[in-house]
Amino acid sequence: MEERVVPDDIAACMILKKSLTILRDIYVRLPFCYRLAKRASFEAERAEALFCQKIGELYPETRRSKTLKYDIRNKLLRWDVEDE
């Protein structure tokens, strides 16, 4: 199991994803806010895709791993090292 520290600008993508997911859950409970919930959900998916793209560029060895675990509080990225 390897772990690396994620830079702040990349970590911001995952924080944005978490925030948008919470916002989506709030919008779903409100009447007439389906469109806003849908938009928040799409933006959360984009933020997660951007995070994965930037992590792949920064740490190419993570692309071979099947599982990535990100600790949002400590800004640590962990993945299993697979034998080739």
TORLO-431077 format. One record per atom (N, C-alpha, C, O): residue number from 0; residue in three letters; atom name; x, y, z. Coordinates in steps of 0.02 Angstrom, whole numbers. Example, Ala and Ser with C-alpha at 12.3 -4.5 7.8 and 13.67 -1.06 7.14 Angstrom:
# TORLO-431077
seq	type	atom	xx	yy	zz
0	ALA	N	660	-284	390
0	ALA	CA	615	-225	390
0	ALA	C	660	-165	390
0	ALA	O	712	-166	423
1	SER	N	642	-112	354
1	SER	CA	684	-53	357
1	SER	C	645	2	394
1	SER	O	670	57	402
***
This chain:
# TORLO-431077
seq	type	atom	xx	yy	zz
0	MET	N	43	-59	0
0	MET	CA	0	0	0
0	MET	C	45	62	0
0	MET	O	83	73	47
1	GLU	N	40	100	-52
1	GLU	CA	77	163	-56
1	GLU	C	31	220	-38
1	GLU	O	-30	216	-46
2	GLU	N	61	274	-15
2	GLU	CA	20	333	-2
2	GLU	C	61	396	-18
2	GLU	O	122	398	-9
3	ARG	N	27	445	-43
3	ARG	CA	57	509	-61
3	ARG	C	13	566	-38
3	ARG	O	-47	558	-29
4	VAL	N	44	623	-28
4	VAL	CA	7	683	-10
4	VAL	C	-18	717	-74
4	VAL	O	20	723	-123
5	VAL	N	-81	738	-74
5	VAL	CA	-111	770	-132
5	VAL	C	-105	846	-125
5	VAL	O	-120	873	-72
6	PRO	N	-81	881	-177
6	PRO	CA	-76	954	-173
6	PRO	C	-144	987	-163
6	PRO	O	-196	958	-179
7	ASP	N	-143	1048	-137
7	ASP	CA	-205	1084	-120
7	ASP	C	-250	1096	-179
7	ASP	O	-311	1090	-173
8	ASP	N	-222	1114	-237
8	ASP	CA	-265	1128	-295
8	ASP	C	-302	1067	-320
8	ASP	O	-358	1072	-345
9	ILE	N	-271	1008	-313
9	ILE	CA	-304	946	-333
9	ILE	C	-354	924	-280
9	ILE	O	-408	899	-295
10	ALA	N	-335	934	-217
10	ALA	CA	-381	916	-162
10	ALA	C	-444	958	-164
10	ALA	O	-497	936	-142
11	ALA	N	-439	1019	-190
11	ALA	CA	-498	1063	-196
11	ALA	C	-552	1032	-240
11	ALA	O	-611	1044	-229
12	CYS	N	-532	993	-290
12	CYS	CA	-581	959	-334
12	CYS	C	-624	910	-294
12	CYS	O	-684	906	-304
13	MET	N	-592	873	-249
13	MET	CA	-630	825	-210
13	MET	C	-672	859	-157
13	MET	O	-727	835	-142
14	ILE	N	-649	914	-129
14	ILE	CA	-689	952	-82
14	ILE	C	-751	980	-117
14	ILE	O	-806	980	-90
15	LEU	N	-741	1004	-178
15	LEU	CA	-796	1030	-218
15	LEU	C	-847	974	-232
15	LEU	O	-907	986	-228
16	LYS	N	-823	915	-248
16	LYS	CA	-867	858	-261
16	LYS	C	-909	842	-200
16	LYS	O	-969	830	-205
17	LYS	N	-877	840	-142
17	LYS	CA	-912	825	-79
17	LYS	C	-965	878	-65
17	LYS	O	-1021	862	-45
18	SER	N	-947	942	-75
18	SER	CA	-994	997	-62
18	SER	C	-1054	993	-110
18	SER	O	-1111	1003	-89
19	LEU	N	-1041	980	-173
19	LEU	CA	-1095	975	-222
19	LEU	C	-1141	916	-208
19	LEU	O	-1201	919	-222
20	THR	N	-1113	862	-183
20	THR	CA	-1154	804	-165
20	THR	C	-1201	820	-108
20	THR	O	-1259	800	-108
21	ILE	N	-1176	856	-58
21	ILE	CA	-1218	878	-2
21	ILE	C	-1272	926	-27
21	ILE	O	-1330	921	-7
22	LEU	N	-1253	972	-71
22	LEU	CA	-1301	1019	-99
22	LEU	C	-1355	983	-139
22	LEU	O	-1414	1001	-135
23	ARG	N	-1336	932	-177
23	ARG	CA	-1384	893	-215
23	ARG	C	-1435	860	-168
23	ARG	O	-1495	859	-182
24	ASP	N	-1410	831	-113
24	ASP	CA	-1455	799	-66
24	ASP	C	-1504	848	-35
24	ASP	O	-1561	830	-21
25	ILE	N	-1483	909	-24
25	ILE	CA	-1528	961	2
25	ILE	C	-1580	980	-50
25	ILE	O	-1640	986	-35
26	TYR	N	-1557	989	-113
26	TYR	CA	-1604	1008	-166
26	TYR	C	-1656	955	-179
26	TYR	O	-1713	971	-196
27	VAL	N	-1638	892	-172
27	VAL	CA	-1685	837	-185
27	VAL	C	-1744	841	-137
27	VAL	O	-1801	823	-155
28	ARG	N	-1731	863	-76
28	ARG	CA	-1785	866	-26
28	ARG	C	-1830	927	-34
28	ARG	O	-1885	928	-6
29	LEU	N	-1809	976	-71
29	LEU	CA	-1849	1037	-81
29	LEU	C	-1896	1030	-141
29	LEU	O	-1877	999	-191
30	PRO	N	-1955	1057	-136
30	PRO	CA	-2000	1054	-194
30	PRO	C	-1976	1099	-250
30	PRO	O	-1949	1153	-238
31	PHE	N	-1985	1077	-311
31	PHE	CA	-1969	1114	-372
31	PHE	C	-1895	1129	-380
31	PHE	O	-1877	1178	-412
32	CYS	N	-1853	1088	-353
32	CYS	CA	-1780	1098	-358
32	CYS	C	-1745	1040	-394
32	CYS	O	-1685	1030	-386
33	TYR	N	-1783	1002	-433
33	TYR	CA	-1754	945	-468
33	TYR	C	-1699	967	-516
33	TYR	O	-1647	935	-520
34	ARG	N	-1711	1021	-552
34	ARG	CA	-1662	1045	-601
34	ARG	C	-1596	1065	-566
34	ARG	O	-1542	1051	-591
35	LEU	N	-1601	1098	-509
35	LEU	CA	-1542	1117	-471
35	LEU	C	-1505	1056	-444
35	LEU	O	-1443	1055	-443
36	ALA	N	-1543	1006	-422
36	ALA	CA	-1512	944	-397
36	ALA	C	-1475	908	-453
36	ALA	O	-1421	881	-443
37	LYS	N	-1505	908	-511
37	LYS	CA	-1475	876	-569
37	LYS	C	-1410	911	-589
37	LYS	O	-1360	879	-605
38	ARG	N	-1411	977	-588
38	ARG	CA	-1352	1016	-605
38	ARG	C	-1296	1004	-554
38	ARG	O	-1238	996	-573
39	ALA	N	-1313	1002	-490
39	ALA	CA	-1263	990	-438
39	ALA	C	-1233	921	-446
39	ALA	O	-1173	911	-435
40	SER	N	-1274	872	-465
40	SER	CA	-1250	805	-475
40	SER	C	-1201	801	-533
40	SER	O	-1149	769	-528
41	PHE	N	-1218	833	-589
41	PHE	CA	-1172	834	-647
41	PHE	C	-1106	868	-630
41	PHE	O	-1053	844	-649
42	GLU	N	-1110	924	-595
42	GLU	CA	-1049	960	-576
42	GLU	C	-1006	919	-528
42	GLU	O	-944	922	-532
43	ALA	N	-1037	881	-484
43	ALA	CA	-1000	838	-438
43	ALA	C	-963	783	-478
43	ALA	O	-905	768	-462
44	GLU	N	-995	755	-528
44	GLU	CA	-963	704	-569
44	GLU	C	-905	734	-609
44	GLU	O	-853	702	-616
45	ARG	N	-913	794	-634
45	ARG	CA	-858	827	-670
45	ARG	C	-799	841	-624
45	ARG	O	-741	831	-644
46	ALA	N	-813	862	-563
46	ALA	CA	-759	876	-515
46	ALA	C	-721	812	-498
46	ALA	O	-660	813	-493
47	GLU	N	-757	756	-491
47	GLU	CA	-724	693	-477
47	GLU	C	-682	670	-537
47	GLU	O	-627	643	-527
48	ALA	N	-708	679	-597
48	ALA	CA	-670	660	-657
48	ALA	C	-607	702	-664
48	ALA	O	-554	677	-683
49	LEU	N	-612	767	-648
49	LEU	CA	-554	811	-651
49	LEU	C	-502	790	-599
49	LEU	O	-442	791	-613
50	PHE	N	-526	772	-539
50	PHE	CA	-481	747	-486
50	PHE	C	-443	686	-510
50	PHE	O	-382	682	-503
51	CYS	N	-479	638	-538
51	CYS	CA	-447	576	-562
51	CYS	C	-398	590	-618
51	CYS	O	-345	559	-621
52	GLN	N	-415	636	-662
52	GLN	CA	-370	653	-717
52	GLN	C	-306	685	-691
52	GLN	O	-251	666	-713
53	LYS	N	-312	732	-645
53	LYS	CA	-253	765	-618
53	LYS	C	-210	717	-577
53	LYS	O	-149	722	-579
54	ILE	N	-241	672	-540
54	ILE	CA	-204	622	-502
54	ILE	C	-166	576	-549
54	ILE	O	-109	558	-536
55	GLY	N	-198	557	-604
55	GLY	CA	-165	514	-653
55	GLY	C	-105	548	-686
55	GLY	O	-55	516	-701
56	GLU	N	-110	614	-696
56	GLU	CA	-54	651	-724
56	GLU	C	3	659	-674
56	GLU	O	62	655	-691
57	LEU	N	-15	671	-611
57	LEU	CA	35	683	-559
57	LEU	C	69	618	-537
57	LEU	O	130	617	-529
58	TYR	N	30	565	-528
58	TYR	CA	56	500	-507
58	TYR	C	35	447	-558
58	TYR	O	-16	415	-548
59	PRO	N	74	438	-612
59	PRO	CA	54	390	-664
59	PRO	C	50	318	-638
59	PRO	O	15	277	-668
60	GLU	N	84	302	-583
60	GLU	CA	82	234	-558
60	GLU	C	14	215	-529
60	GLU	O	0	156	-518
61	THR	N	-29	264	-517
61	THR	CA	-96	250	-491
61	THR	C	-142	222	-545
61	THR	O	-194	193	-529
62	ARG	N	-125	231	-607
62	ARG	CA	-169	208	-662
62	ARG	C	-174	132	-665
62	ARG	O	-225	106	-688
63	ARG	N	-124	97	-640
63	ARG	CA	-126	24	-640
63	ARG	C	-165	-4	-582
63	ARG	O	-184	-62	-582
64	SER	N	-176	36	-531
64	SER	CA	-210	13	-471
64	SER	C	-286	10	-482
64	SER	O	-314	52	-517
65	LYS	N	-317	-40	-453
65	LYS	CA	-389	-47	-459
65	LYS	C	-426	-6	-406
65	LYS	O	-483	14	-417
66	THR	N	-394	5	-349
66	THR	CA	-427	42	-295
66	THR	C	-385	102	-273
66	THR	O	-327	95	-257
67	LEU	N	-417	159	-274
67	LEU	CA	-386	220	-247
67	LEU	C	-428	241	-187
67	LEU	O	-489	243	-191
68	LYS	N	-395	256	-132
68	LYS	CA	-430	280	-73
68	LYS	C	-403	349	-56
68	LYS	O	-343	358	-49
69	TYR	N	-448	397	-50
69	TYR	CA	-428	465	-36
69	TYR	C	-454	486	32
69	TYR	O	-515	482	45
70	ASP	N	-409	507	76
70	ASP	CA	-428	532	142
70	ASP	C	-433	608	137
70	ASP	O	-383	643	131
71	ILE	N	-494	633	139
71	ILE	CA	-507	704	126
71	ILE	C	-480	749	182
71	ILE	O	-462	806	170
72	ARG	N	-478	723	243
72	ARG	CA	-454	764	299
72	ARG	C	-379	773	299
72	ARG	O	-354	827	311
73	ASN	N	-343	719	285
73	ASN	CA	-270	721	287
73	ASN	C	-239	733	218
73	ASN	O	-178	740	213
74	LYS	N	-280	736	167
74	LYS	CA	-258	745	97
74	LYS	C	-208	691	76
74	LYS	O	-157	705	45
75	LEU	N	-224	629	93
75	LEU	CA	-182	573	76
75	LEU	C	-217	528	25
75	LEU	O	-276	513	32
76	LEU	N	-180	507	-24
76	LEU	CA	-205	461	-74
76	LEU	C	-169	394	-64
76	LEU	O	-108	392	-62
77	ARG	N	-208	341	-57
77	ARG	CA	-180	274	-46
77	ARG	C	-203	228	-103
77	ARG	O	-259	233	-128
78	TRP	N	-157	183	-122
78	TRP	CA	-175	134	-173
78	TRP	C	-134	72	-162
78	TRP	O	-79	75	-133
79	ASP	N	-160	16	-186
79	ASP	CA	-125	-48	-182
79	ASP	C	-75	-54	-238
79	ASP	O	-90	-37	-295
80	VAL	N	-17	-78	-222
80	VAL	CA	34	-91	-273
80	VAL	C	26	-162	-297
80	VAL	O	28	-209	-258
81	GLU	N	15	-170	-362
81	GLU	CA	5	-235	-390
81	GLU	C	70	-262	-420
81	GLU	O	108	-225	-451
82	ASP	N	83	-325	-409
82	ASP	CA	142	-357	-438
82	ASP	C	130	-371	-512
82	ASP	O	76	-392	-532
83	GLU	N	181	-358	-551
83	GLU	CA	174	-369	-623
83	GLU	C	199	-437	-643
83	GLU	O	196	-455	-702
***
